[in-house]
Amino acid sequence: MPRTVVISGGSRGLGAVLTKAFLAEDDYNVAICSRSRTEFIDSVLAEERLKSRFLFKQVDLSDRAAVHEYVREVRERFGSVHVLVNNAGVAVDGVLALQTDTAVDQMVDINLKGSVALTKACVREMLINRWGRIVTITSIVGKSGFRGLSVYSMTKAGLDGFTRSLARELGDRGITVNSVAPGFLETEMTHGLSPEQKDQILRRTPAGRLGRSEDVAGVVKFLCSDAAAFVTGQTIIVDGGAMA
């Protein structure tokens, strides 16, 4: 039977690449959620061969009731949840002294609390199956820090800690829990960097370039596979060697 993958923030950027990567294999059903519908969603729904294996719902992860309703719909559509990729996140840059309370709350509510709520809802299904894969997308700034991203960095570091502790809770149930910490990727979240900031990042990256979403997707798919059954509680850094 196909395994069901839930991907938050799957409508653009890395999330869209992850969605395409799992849909490329017939043995996965893919359910994604995001706060908005994009052209990417419409393009997937336009492909007849994918309609039966794909589900999209607009969900605000800060709304816990909506999160649980979404997982219930996934279960009704596909039978269960086997894999969760926590990819949704929001970054509002700015030095802390000038950051608004609204921005702080948004990052904490979506990045941290939203990911925890979605994980909690999906874990219940995995415990029934006694098999599961949880991968959370964090960031190297959760380890290295970055000027103007103190709150965002805090949320990502928190998710790495969440990963390690949850791995200990679920390890004897056949469920692995890992996080993937990308470096700076060529996505919407880096378009706001100044040329000077990009140059600084490139100078300290041995690979000599920004990362691509595809660089991260391959690692995520491995962690979600049977081959990664003995990998749990880890944060895998995908940054072209910048943290080496």
C-alpha positions as CSV (number, residue, x, y, z in Angstrom):
1,M,0.0,0.0,0.0
2,P,1.2,3.5,-0.7
3,R,2.5,5.5,2.3
4,T,1.0,8.8,3.0
5,V,3.3,11.9,3.3
6,V,2.1,15.1,5.0
7,I,4.1,18.2,4.0
8,S,3.4,21.6,5.6
9,G,4.2,24.6,3.6
10,G,4.2,22.5,0.4
11,S,2.9,25.1,-2.0
12,R,6.2,26.9,-2.9
13,G,9.9,26.9,-2.6
14,L,11.4,23.9,-0.9
15,G,8.0,22.6,-0.1
16,A,7.0,22.4,-3.7
17,V,10.2,20.6,-4.6
18,L,9.6,18.1,-1.8
19,T,6.0,17.6,-3.0
20,K,7.2,16.9,-6.6
21,A,9.9,14.5,-5.3
22,F,7.4,12.4,-3.4
23,L,4.7,12.5,-6.1
24,A,7.3,11.2,-8.6
25,E,7.1,7.8,-6.9
26,D,3.9,5.9,-7.2
27,D,4.2,4.4,-3.7
28,Y,3.5,7.7,-2.0
29,N,0.3,9.7,-1.5
30,V,1.0,13.3,-0.7
31,A,-1.1,15.7,1.4
32,I,0.2,19.2,1.7
33,C,-1.1,22.3,3.5
34,S,-0.2,26.0,3.4
35,R,-1.7,29.3,4.2
36,S,-2.3,30.2,0.6
37,R,-3.0,28.4,-2.7
38,T,-0.4,28.9,-5.5
39,E,0.0,28.2,-9.2
40,F,2.0,25.2,-8.2
41,I,-1.0,23.6,-6.5
42,D,-3.2,24.2,-9.6
43,S,-0.5,22.7,-11.9
44,V,-0.5,19.5,-9.8
45,L,-4.3,19.2,-9.7
46,A,-4.3,19.7,-13.5
47,E,-2.5,16.4,-13.9
48,E,-5.0,13.6,-14.0
49,R,-2.5,10.9,-13.1
50,L,-1.7,12.7,-9.8
51,K,-5.2,13.7,-8.6
52,S,-5.9,10.4,-6.8
53,R,-2.6,10.7,-4.8
54,F,-2.7,14.3,-3.9
55,L,-4.5,16.4,-1.4
56,F,-4.2,20.2,-0.7
57,K,-5.8,22.2,2.1
58,Q,-5.4,25.8,3.2
59,V,-4.4,25.6,6.8
60,D,-3.1,28.2,9.3
61,L,-0.8,26.2,11.5
62,S,-1.3,28.6,14.4
63,D,-5.0,27.4,14.5
64,R,-4.8,24.1,16.4
65,A,-8.3,23.1,15.6
66,A,-7.7,23.6,11.9
67,V,-4.5,21.4,12.2
68,H,-6.4,18.5,13.8
69,E,-9.2,18.8,11.2
70,Y,-6.7,18.7,8.4
71,V,-5.1,15.5,9.7
72,R,-8.5,14.0,10.1
73,E,-9.2,14.8,6.4
74,V,-5.9,13.2,5.4
75,R,-6.8,10.1,7.4
76,E,-10.2,9.9,5.8
77,R,-8.7,10.3,2.3
78,F,-5.7,8.1,2.5
79,G,-6.3,5.9,5.5
80,S,-3.4,6.9,7.7
81,V,-0.3,9.1,8.0
82,H,3.2,7.5,7.7
83,V,5.6,10.4,7.0
84,L,5.6,14.0,8.2
85,V,7.8,16.7,6.8
86,N,7.5,19.9,8.9
87,N,8.5,22.5,6.3
88,A,6.3,25.5,6.9
89,G,8.0,28.5,8.4
90,V,8.0,32.2,8.4
91,A,11.0,34.6,8.8
92,V,10.6,38.3,9.6
93,D,14.0,39.9,9.8
94,G,15.0,42.9,11.9
95,V,17.0,43.6,14.9
96,L,15.2,42.6,18.1
97,A,14.9,46.1,19.6
98,L,12.8,47.1,16.6
99,Q,10.9,43.9,16.0
100,T,7.1,44.1,16.6
101,D,5.3,41.8,19.0
102,T,3.1,40.7,16.1
103,A,6.2,39.5,14.1
104,V,7.6,37.7,17.1
105,D,4.2,36.0,17.8
106,Q,3.9,35.0,14.1
107,M,7.2,33.2,14.0
108,V,6.7,31.4,17.4
109,D,3.1,30.4,16.5
110,I,3.9,29.0,13.1
111,N,7.4,27.8,13.2
112,L,7.4,26.3,16.7
113,K,3.9,25.8,18.0
114,G,2.4,25.0,14.6
115,S,5.0,22.3,13.9
116,V,4.5,20.8,17.4
117,A,0.7,20.7,16.9
118,L,1.0,19.1,13.4
119,T,3.5,16.6,14.7
120,K,1.3,15.7,17.7
121,A,-1.7,15.0,15.4
122,C,0.4,12.9,13.0
123,V,2.3,10.9,15.7
124,R,-1.0,9.4,16.9
125,E,-1.4,7.7,13.5
126,M,2.2,6.6,13.4
127,L,1.9,5.0,16.9
128,I,-1.0,2.9,15.6
129,N,1.1,1.7,12.7
130,R,4.2,1.3,14.8
131,W,6.2,2.9,11.9
132,G,6.8,6.5,11.0
133,R,9.2,9.1,9.7
134,I,9.3,12.7,11.0
135,V,11.6,15.2,9.4
136,T,11.6,18.9,10.3
137,I,13.2,21.5,8.2
138,T,15.2,23.8,10.5
139,S,18.2,26.1,9.5
140,I,21.9,26.6,10.1
141,V,21.1,29.9,11.6
142,G,19.6,27.9,14.6
143,K,23.2,26.9,15.2
144,S,25.3,29.7,13.9
145,G,23.0,32.7,14.4
146,F,22.6,35.6,12.0
147,R,22.1,39.3,12.5
148,G,18.5,40.3,12.3
149,L,17.2,36.8,12.6
150,S,17.4,36.2,16.4
151,V,13.7,35.1,16.9
152,Y,13.7,33.0,13.7
153,S,17.0,31.4,14.8
154,M,15.4,30.7,18.2
155,T,12.5,28.9,16.7
156,K,14.7,26.7,14.5
157,A,17.0,25.9,17.4
158,G,14.0,24.9,19.4
159,L,12.8,22.6,16.7
160,D,16.2,20.9,16.7
161,G,15.8,20.3,20.4
162,F,12.3,19.1,19.9
163,T,13.7,16.6,17.3
164,R,16.2,15.1,19.7
165,S,13.8,14.6,22.6
166,L,11.0,13.3,20.5
167,A,13.4,10.7,18.9
168,R,14.0,9.3,22.4
169,E,10.2,9.1,23.0
170,L,9.4,7.3,19.8
171,G,12.5,5.2,19.0
172,D,11.1,1.9,20.3
173,R,7.9,2.4,18.3
174,G,9.6,2.2,14.8
175,I,9.3,6.0,14.4
176,T,12.4,8.0,13.5
177,V,12.7,11.7,14.1
178,N,15.3,13.9,12.4
179,S,15.8,17.5,11.3
180,V,17.5,18.9,8.3
181,A,19.2,22.3,8.6
182,P,19.8,23.8,5.2
183,G,22.2,26.7,4.6
184,F,21.0,29.6,2.6
185,L,19.0,28.4,-0.4
186,E,18.0,30.1,-3.6
187,T,14.4,30.6,-2.6
188,E,12.1,33.4,-1.7
189,M,13.6,33.6,1.8
190,T,17.0,34.7,0.5
191,H,15.8,37.2,-2.2
192,G,15.8,39.9,0.5
193,L,19.5,39.5,1.2
194,S,21.7,42.3,0.1
195,P,24.6,41.7,-2.4
196,E,27.0,42.2,0.5
197,Q,25.3,39.5,2.6
198,K,25.2,37.1,-0.3
199,D,28.9,37.7,-1.0
200,Q,29.7,37.0,2.7
201,I,27.8,33.8,2.6
202,L,29.5,32.6,-0.6
203,R,33.0,33.4,0.7
204,R,32.5,31.1,3.7
205,T,30.9,28.3,1.7
206,P,33.4,25.8,0.3
207,A,30.9,24.7,-2.4
208,G,31.0,28.2,-3.7
209,R,27.2,28.7,-4.2
210,L,23.9,29.0,-2.5
211,G,22.1,25.8,-2.0
212,R,19.2,24.6,-4.1
213,S,16.0,23.1,-2.9
214,E,16.9,19.8,-4.7
215,D,20.0,19.6,-2.5
216,V,17.8,19.4,0.5
217,A,15.0,17.2,-0.9
218,G,17.3,14.3,-1.6
219,V,18.4,14.2,2.1
220,V,14.8,14.5,3.3
221,K,13.7,11.6,1.1
222,F,16.5,9.4,2.4
223,L,15.5,10.1,6.0
224,C,11.9,9.2,5.1
225,S,12.9,5.8,3.6
226,D,13.3,2.3,5.1
227,A,17.1,2.7,4.5
228,A,17.2,5.3,7.3
229,A,15.7,3.1,9.9
230,F,18.7,3.5,12.2
231,V,19.1,7.2,11.8
232,T,17.2,9.2,14.4
233,G,17.6,12.2,16.7
234,Q,20.0,13.8,14.2
235,T,20.2,17.2,12.7
236,I,21.7,16.9,9.2
237,I,23.3,20.1,8.0
238,V,23.0,20.7,4.2
239,D,25.0,23.9,3.7
240,G,27.8,23.3,1.2
241,G,30.3,23.0,4.0
242,A,29.8,26.4,5.5
243,M,29.6,25.0,9.1
244,A,32.5,22.6,8.6
